[in-house]
Amino acid sequence: MSFPVPPSCLLRVFFDSYFQRETKLECFHGSWDRIVNQSHVYHAIFSCPWGTTFGKQCTFTCGSPAILQGDSDRLVCLEDGLWSFPEAYCKIECPEASGVNNAKLLTADCLATGHDVGSVCRYKLHVNKWCKIQFLLARAWEDGGCEPISCPAIADIFQGMYTCTNGRFYDSTCTLRRWTASFSMCSRLQGSCSPPPDLHSVEYSCDQGTAVGKCRCFPTCIVSLDMDLRDPVVLPNGTTAESLNHWILPPKSSIICTGLMKWYPDPRHIHCIQSCEPFGGDGWCDTINNRAYCQYDGGDCCPSTLSSRKVIQFGADCNQDECTCRDPDAEENKSKAKRLEGGGARGGMQ
């Protein structure tokens, strides 16, 4: 003998257009088998005293040290078996930064509380080095490393005409041929460079001429009607726009005629790469912007750099790893690097 089953408790299949997948709900003893979990609100503690059936509400509080952001701390079980979209979330923040011995704090904002995950505080030590501490997902400030102070770059017109004992770092000595004084161009030095060649779809504007050390030429990309916007950048020797890895941060640069009658940077190293789209930090992971040149889409492609902790891919044009978490400064990749280093060390001891 069979008993009629109310239509609302039949096996149902619904389509979640937000995540592009199918999910099945099944009714047991008058309740759907789907319960509220942390995927709705991270770092939250849920309470469902009235049950989890249609029309019932669950509330949540934020586990320390996360704090509530928003007004509503309630979720409602809807008629399609889904929980309503939360109108608040739990955000982890860091308190005032701890001090560093024998150092001066340079970022005054670090004296306040409420710092986001990934915030960096910089200190200057008395030994002419920069130090930093960073707030990570571990909910505490982590000591960082020290970086030597460097002097400003020497003017481009002197490229190839000097050597330095330690680059631009503190206590380095740079020598211009046989002199060790402040650099200046000889007033009698005359000449000019040949017009820069049009390579890699790049053309140059030299409104003030091409004389030695006088003026700069500015590159622009030749763009056809069917191409996206492009930016002229300096790429490492042997690298092209097609072979450029996402972690390389190519600089934009004009070129200048040096004292050796040569262009710097070399026009052969200037290529056109795709411009960044103006959508960084909008909460959607855009494949075009997921690279160092575009600040990894403003943190939109890594869970640890998003307040919601959930990556939302924009469109369906992800090829290979374009939509993965690429940012080397993201906590996911730092943890992965530490694991690989640990594995390598153990392997070498066997």
PEQUIFEN-V855653 format. One record per backbone hydrogen bond with DSSP energy under -1.0 kcal/mol. CO is the residue of the C=O (numbers start at 1). NH is the residue of the N-H. Records with the same first field share a line. If there is no record, write none. Layout:
CO: NH + NH
This chain:
6: 9
7: 10
12: 25
14: 23
16: 20 + 21
21: 16
23: 14
25: 12
26: 33
28: 31
31: 28
37: 40
43: 63
45: 61
47: 59
48: 51
53: 56
56: 77
58: 75
59: 47
61: 45
63: 66
67: 91
69: 89
73: 60
75: 58
76: 84
77: 55
78: 81
82: 78
89: 69
91: 67
94: 115
100: 103
102: 126
104: 124
107: 110
108: 111
109: 112
110: 97
115: 94
116: 119
119: 135
121: 133
122: 106
123: 131
124: 104
128: 149
129: 125
130: 147
131: 123
132: 144
133: 121
134: 142
135: 118
136: 139
140: 136
142: 134
145: 132
147: 130
149: 170
155: 158
156: 159
157: 259
158: 161
163: 175
166: 169
168: 151
169: 172
173: 165
175: 163
176: 179
179: 176
186: 189
191: 212
197: 199
199: 202
201: 222
203: 220
205: 218
206: 209
210: 193
211: 214
217: 255
218: 205
220: 203
224: 227
229: 275
231: 273
233: 271
236: 239
245: 248
246: 292
251: 234
255: 217
256: 264
257: 213
258: 261
262: 258
264: 256
266: 269
267: 270
269: 235
271: 233
273: 231
277: 279
279: 282
285: 314
289: 291 + 297
291: 294 + 296
292: 295
295: 298
296: 299
297: 281 + 300
302: 305
303: 306
312: 285
319: 322
321: 324
327: 330
330: 334
331: 335
332: 336
333: 337
334: 338
335: 339
336: 340
337: 341
338: 342
339: 343
340: 344
341: 345
342: 346
343: 347
344: 348
